Amino acid sequence: MNPISLGWLLTGAGAALLAGGVSGWTVRDWKQDSEVLEGVQAAAQKIDAARTNIDRAATAYEQEKQDASIQSTVRESTIRETPCQH
């Protein structure tokens, strides 16, 4: 006869199976979290690169806008200074 009853063997096997499943699920969850974090970090880097390009373009636009405003003011002043001929 076996010194450990069949009920205890089945309970131990079930507990081991449950513990293995839970630990496997936890490791899988950690791996998935790691992959999601990598994706978020890659997206953040792309957003930073896009923001840099947009800032560069906006700075150039504002400089051009300021230069055009100065040229427009000079041109309008010059037009106003010309005498009217009737």
C-alpha positions in Angstrom: 0.0 0.0 0.0 1.0 3.6 -0.7 1.6 5.7 2.5 0.1 8.8 0.9 -3.6 8.6 0.0 -4.8 9.3 -3.5 -6.8 12.4 -2.3 -3.6 14.0 -1.0 -1.7 13.3 -4.2 -4.4 14.8 -6.3 -4.6 17.9 -4.1 -0.8 18.3 -4.2 -0.8 17.9 -8.0 -3.7 20.4 -8.3 -1.9 22.9 -6.1 1.3 22.5 -8.1 -0.6 23.0 -11.3 -2.3 26.1 -10.0 0.9 27.6 -8.7 2.6 26.9 -12.1 -0.2 28.5 -14.0 -0.3 31.6 -11.8 3.4 32.1 -12.0 3.4 31.5 -15.8 0.5 34.0 -16.1 2.4 36.5 -14.0 5.6 36.2 -16.2 3.5 36.5 -19.3 1.9 39.7 -17.9 5.3 41.2 -17.1 6.5 40.5 -20.6 3.3 42.1 -22.1 3.8 45.1 -19.8 7.4 45.4 -21.0 6.3 45.3 -24.7 3.7 47.9 -24.1 6.2 50.2 -22.3 8.6 49.9 -25.3 5.8 50.9 -27.6 4.9 53.9 -25.5 8.6 55.0 -25.3 8.9 54.6 -29.1 5.8 56.7 -29.6 7.1 59.3 -27.2 10.4 59.6 -29.2 8.4 60.0 -32.4 6.3 62.7 -30.8 9.4 64.5 -29.6 10.9 64.4 -33.1 7.7 65.7 -34.6 7.5 68.4 -32.0 11.1 69.5 -32.8 10.3 69.7 -36.5 7.1 71.7 -35.8 9.0 74.0 -33.5 11.7 74.6 -36.1 9.0 75.3 -38.8 7.1 77.6 -36.4 10.2 79.6 -35.5 11.0 80.0 -39.2 7.4 81.1 -39.9 7.4 83.7 -37.1 10.7 85.1 -38.4 9.5 85.3 -41.9 6.2 86.9 -40.7 8.2 89.5 -38.7 10.4 90.2 -41.7 7.4 90.5 -44.1 5.7 92.8 -41.6 8.7 95.1 -41.5 9.0 95.1 -45.3 5.2 95.8 -45.6 5.5 98.7 -43.2 8.4 100.2 -45.2 6.5 99.8 -48.5 3.4 101.4 -47.1 5.3 104.2 -45.6 7.0 104.8 -48.9 3.8 104.8 -50.8 2.2 107.3 -48.4 5.2 109.6 -48.8 4.9 110.0 -52.5 3.1 113.1 -53.5 -0.2 112.9 -55.1 -0.3 114.2 -58.7 -3.6 115.5 -60.2 
